[in-house]
Amino acid sequence: MKQDNKRTYLNTKQWNYLTKVKKMGPYTGCYGISLDSCRPTEWCFKHCYVRKNNKYELLNVKTALERRTLELLNPYFAENLIIEVNKRPSIKYIRFFLSGDIPEKPKSVFPEKFFNDFHYIADNLPNIPIRFTTRKTHIFPDEIRELHFGHANISISQSLDPQLPEPYFKDMPWTAPEDLPYVLEHMKDKNVHFCINDCPTCGYKCWPDPKSSAKKVFGNYWKIL
Ligand code: SF4
């Protein structure tokens, strides 16, 4: 019965969850949600690429992000995403939260549903590296660690900025603007590299290699948003 429900829902889904963004290359499926899910810092208001240039105010952008935010509530979200990726061979990587962050509302559903869905997705797409960044490591430390270290194909990077100047967990990836003292201190470390905002040219350096035996910490990096 449950399977029938899933099929019925998928058959009525007329749109793709994942979109392609030029700088992420032709093999990356991206998913962004509404900025209402963020806990923005001062830095975000000045530098976030969605907030900049009033892009978020464009009706089509706003509508698309809100639609994807609501879709996270769908009980079959994880199943639908897995089926979509299996049907789209050009998707070899998933970048989640191109905008937005781990949802917290409604509290009766999130963040529990989000983490459950992502454990399920990671288990069922073992050859697809999935990556997202968050400013909520200090809010959901246990859940984030469990998801990051629990799967070879999932990578959660901590977003740093002057208000969040150091990674909450030093053994997990981080993303930061180049002028942060923590970056200046660590820029020569192994596995720290500069993001050129062009994944194919960069060689997808900050993505995990699902076949690597060194699967847990696959690299810190720094990045200009
Ligand atoms: S570091 Fe490289 S792979 Fe990672 S987002 Fe930047 S360009 Fe893409």
Boltz pocket constraint, residues with backbone or C-beta under 6 A from the ligand:
constraints:
  - pocket:
      binder: B
      contacts: [[A, 23], [A, 193], [A, 194], [A, 195], [A, 196], [A, 197], [A, 198], [A, 199], [A, 200], [A, 202], [A, 203], [A, 204], [A, 205], [A, 206], [A, 207], [A, 221], [A, 222], [A, 223]]
      max_distance: 6.0
